[in-house]
Amino acid sequence: MPKQVDHEGRRRRIAEAVCLLVDEHGLEGVTLRDVATRAEVSMGAVQRCFRTKEEMLLAALAHVGERVTARVRNRLTAGPAQSAATELGLVAGEVALLREEHRAEARIWLAFVAGAAVNPGLAATLRSSYAALEELMVRLVAEAAGGAAVGASALGGAAAGGPVGGSAAGGSALGGAAAGGAVDARTEARTLLALADGLTAHVLVGHRTVAEAEEVLHAHLAGLWARC
């Protein structure tokens, strides 16, 4: 009887191997031979899963995004429904990758961001990821301004599909001022996403400590809720 091969499991193992190599050597340090060795599969098996190095890199980028998405989903659904303001703080904290246990993910993410500056395929994937995150934050800002608790429903389309979520079109109706307040949910979401993403780099290069970055993030959120 032919041996059953778990193709999805193998793809995940290869993507994880790529992530480990990117963390150690950057994107340029990823080779077919090293990926096969790290994933404990043959080079032929790698080539059957991914035709090119770019396909491997895109899969690894998606793999990192999926891990972040899973943590966001768990934080939003692990307990009883919380206020949207609390949920937004949790999401921003996860996106910033500030904690020590997420430092490797931060290095990998920023390596892909640097690579995306000269690689259209990586850039397109990152734009989709950022757009989905923005939509999630728009929903949460709008909900917070309206005083509603959101719980798991806040994930909406952003909990399924791509690196961080599905289509970025779902929350476009919330682009203006949030209901019941003067806050522009779209602008606030974009600002918060840019801040969280920038703090990742500031902590990684040692410009800010984790405590300082968290203080910056909390101060920004406090200012946002004061404006609501």
N, C-alpha and C positions, 0 to 999 in steps of 0.2 A: 504494500500500500504506500503510495507516495507520501512523503513527509509534508505535513501542513505547515505553511509558512505564514506567520503573522506579519503581513506586509505593513500594516499601520504601526505595529509595535516596532518593527525594524526601522521605519522612517523616523519614528520618535527617538529611537536610540541613536541613529545617525545625526539627527538634529541636535541632540544633547551633546554628542561628541564634537560637533562643529562649534557649539557654544563654548565648550571647555577650551578648545583650541583658540578661539577668538579671544577669550579671556586671557590666555597665556601669551599669545603671539600677535594678536590683531588679525584683521581680515586677510592680510597678505600672507600670514603664516598658515593658512588653511590649505592643506594639500590632500589629494585623494588618498595617498598612502597613509598619512597620519590619521585622517578621518577613519579609514578602515581599521587601523590598529586600535585606535581609541574606542571605537564602537564594537570591536571584536567580531568583525565580519570581513569577508573577502572584498577586495577592490571591485570585483565584478558585481557583488551584491550592492555596493554603493552606487555603481553606475546603472544598475537596473532600477534603482529607486530615484536617482537624480541624474539627468543626462549631462548637466553642466555644473560647474562650480557655483554659478549664480543661482541655480535652482536650489542647491544646498544652502546657500546663504539666506535665501528668501525663506526657506523652511525653518532655518534656525531663528531668524528674526520673528517669524510667526510663533515659534515655540516659546520664546521669551515673553512675547505679548500675551500668549495664552496663560502662562503662569501668573502674570500680573492680573489678568482678568479673573482668574480663578480666585485669587486672594481678595480682590475687590468684591466679587460675588459672595464669597464666604463672609466677609465683614458686613455686608449689607443684609444677609439672610440668616446669620448665625443666631440672632436673638430676636426679641420682639421689635416691632416697628419703632424706629427712632425718628426724631425730628430731621427734616431735610438738611438743616444746618449741621447737625452732627454727622449725618451721612456724607455731606460734602467734605467735611474735614477729614473723615476716614479715607475717602477716595483720593483727595489731594495728597495725603500722607503716603498712600500706597504708590501713587504715580511718581512721587519724588524719589522713591527708592533710597530713603535716608538711613534706614536701620543697617547695622553691621552685617546681619545675615543676608541682606540684599545687595551688598557691595559688589559682588561678582556680576550680578544682573546689571547694575549701574555701569560697570566697565564695558560689558558686552553691548548694552544699549547705546552708549556713547560711541563705541567703535562703529556700530552700524550707522549712527547719525553722521559721523565723519565720512564714512564710505558713501553715504547717500549723496553727499555733495558732488560726487563725480560719477555716480551710478544711477541712471534714471529708474531702473527697476526697483532698487532699494528705496529711492526717494518716493516713488508712487506708493509703495507699501507703507512707508512711514506717514505719508500724508493721509492715507486712509485711516491709520491707527489714531493719529492726532484728531482727525475729524470726528471719529466715533467717540473719543474721550470728551471732546468739546460738547457734543450733543448731550452726553450724560451729565456733564456739569451744568449745561444750560437748564436742563430739566430740574436739577437739584436746586439751583439758584432761584428759579421761578417758583418752585414749591416752597422753598424757605421764605421767600418774600411774601408768599400767600399764607404762610403759617401752617401748612399741612404736613402731616407725617407721611413718609413715602414707603419705607420698608423695601421689600424685594421688588415692588413694581417699578421703582426708580430705574432699575437696570434696563427695562424695556428692551428695545432692539439692541442696546449696547452690551447685552450679556451673551449674545450668540453671534456666531459667524466669524468675522475676521480676527485680527490680532487682539483688538480690544473690543470689538463689537461688530454689529452689522451695518446696515446702511446709515449714512450720516444725514439722511434727509428727514428722519422721523421727527426731530425736534425743531424744525425750522420755524414753526408757528410761534415759538417762544423767543424769537430773535429780538423782539422789541422789549419795552419795559415790562417787568413782571407784573402779573395781576395784583392789584391792591397796593402797589408801591411804586417808587420812582426809580427803582433799580433797572438798568438795562441788562437783562440776563445774558444776552449774547456777549456783550462787552466784558461783563464781569467774569464769565466763563473763560473767555479767551485770555484775560489777564491772569486768572488763577492758574490756568494750564501752563502759560508761559513762565510764570513764577516757579511753579513746582518743577518744571522741566529744567529751568536754569539752576535751581538749587541742587539738582542732581550733580551737575558739573562742578559747582562751587565746593560742595563737600568732597567730591572725588579728588579734586586737585589740592585740597587742603586750605582753600581760601576761607571756608567757613567750617566750624565744627558742626556735628549733628545737632547739638543743643542750640547753637546760634541759628541754624537753618530752621529748626522747628519753631524757634521764637519768631523769626521773620514770617513764617507761614501762619502762625497763630495770630500775629498782629494784623496781618492782612485780612484774615477771616473776621477778626473782631471789628475791623473798620468796615468790612462789607455789611455785617449784620447791623452796625450802627446806622448805616445808610438806608437800610430796609424800612 
